[in-house]
Amino acid sequence: MRTDPLAYLDKELNSLREQGLFRPLRVLDGEQGAHASIDHCSVVNLSSNNYLGFTSHPRLRQRALDALSSLGVGTGSVRTIAGTMQIHMELERRLATFKKTEATVVFQSGFAANAGTVAALLGRDDVIVSDELNHASIIDGARLSRATIKVFPHRDVAAARAILADLPRGQRTLLITDGVFSMDGDLGALPGLCDIADEFGCIMMVDDAHASGVFGSQGRGTVDHFGLHGRVDVQVGTLSKALGALGGYVAGSRALIEFLYRRARPFLFSTSHPPSVAATCLAAIDVLETEPRWMEQLWENTRFFKAGLETLGFNTGESESPITPVIVGESSLAVRLSDRLFEEGVFAQGITFPTVAHDKARVRTIVTASHTRQELQFALDAFKNVGVELGII
Ligand SMILES: Cc1ncc(COP(=O)(O)O)c(C=O)c1O
């Protein structure tokens, strides 16, 4: 009889169950939204990256429907063979104008954009200097590149500089940071990192997944927010979070984009976006440029909710963005807090090791422009009750 070669997986899963870390997937019964039905429970949703509420914006929905009708449901090919439509090129031109760069290339996801770009730009003889909390897609891209990876403590520009100062002159080096860190909501040390990138001649790259549509004028990201146009060689953004659809892009020089067209493996070897996705993204940029109220509302809600959590006495870390962690320490406590909040009608996902350090487990909250003041107050009341019940505040 054949023995099951995957039997070890049961062991791993049981170990997660014993630690209380085996989480079933939460399932939305309908649309994504600030208030949603999840696992048949009506909850205030503080767990999506739908910052501006664009997943259900009528202009985006209509553009997707129009593209579905006129261009079909899929492209049937990778971009480099037969899968580039006019609408893909239009989106890339539009994004380049929006980001104030020469060109952009759109990938199937932000993950693919980061991993594909880092792995394409660097090779075995190169060095990658990376913030310790950078996203998994950067870490995977760095590993795929086979470059030497050197990690600096979170946001520590002096430590990054010391690493660079130790490298041989002329060493090809990528200096890379998230623009907004997804688990803590704080900003990358971009201005200081740009200075040392200039000093040592590094390639400077930022992953603006959580800054796209959230920071900078009309949501142009952290480079715009900090006034650093022209000093960051590679800007990654996503179309999957605030922009409401799916995808990632790289913005930079024409040479960078032409190189990625020919060397970035996810671009070369994975089918392109359905035209409806590209159309949705084009509509999202239109809305960003013409309806400032969504970003304004997002920030107003962010200020209200953050202040509420802080007043209640929770540890909310150093967040500067709509992502506000409620750090509790132990993984099991974070899971308990999240579960109890859900029972009280609030969905705020628990985040535990290995996504964050063992002693930094948390519940992560993300407010959106679509939350009403009543929904946010309801969530704060639930945090208060459950926080007291679990002895966190
Ligand atoms: C910091 C960061 N970068 C990149 C990504 C990947 O983006 P996408 O969801 O578009 O693949 C994420 C998504 O979770 C992220 O948080």
The ligand as an SDF file (V2000), in Angstrom:
LIG
                    3D

 16 16  0  0  0  0  0  0  0  0999 V2000
    3.5990   45.8560    1.6410 C   0  0  0  0  0  0  0  0  0  0  0  0
    2.9460   45.0220    0.5880 C   0  0  0  0  0  0  0  0  0  0  0  0
    3.5560   44.8950   -0.6020 N   0  0  0  0  0  0  0  0  0  0  0  0
    3.0200   44.1580   -1.5830 C   0  0  0  0  0  0  0  0  0  0  0  0
    1.8350   43.4990   -1.4100 C   0  0  0  0  0  0  0  0  0  0  0  0
    1.2850   42.6720   -2.5240 C   0  0  0  0  0  0  0  0  0  0  0  0
    0.2900   43.3550   -3.2090 O   0  0  0  0  0  0  0  0  0  0  0  0
   -0.8530   42.5690   -3.9800 P   0  0  0  0  0  0  0  0  0  0  0  0
   -1.9130   42.2410   -2.9920 O   0  0  0  0  0  0  0  0  0  0  0  0
   -1.2730   43.5180   -5.0420 O   0  0  0  0  0  0  0  0  0  0  0  0
   -0.2190   41.3290   -4.5380 O   0  0  0  0  0  0  0  0  0  0  0  0
    1.1610   43.5930   -0.2090 C   0  0  0  0  0  0  0  0  0  0  0  0
   -0.1350   42.8840   -0.0350 C   0  0  0  0  0  0  0  0  0  0  0  0
   -0.4910   42.3420    0.9400 O   0  0  0  0  0  0  0  0  0  0  0  0
    1.7260   44.3640    0.8210 C   0  0  0  0  0  0  0  0  0  0  0  0
    1.1190   44.4720    2.0170 O   0  0  0  0  0  0  0  0  0  0  0  0
  1  2  1  0
  2  3  1  0
  2 15  2  0
  3  4  2  0
  4  5  1  0
  5  6  1  0
  5 12  2  0
  6  7  1  0
  7  8  1  0
  8  9  2  0
  8 10  1  0
  8 11  1  0
 12 13  1  0
 12 15  1  0
 13 14  2  0
 15 16  1  0
M  END
$$$$
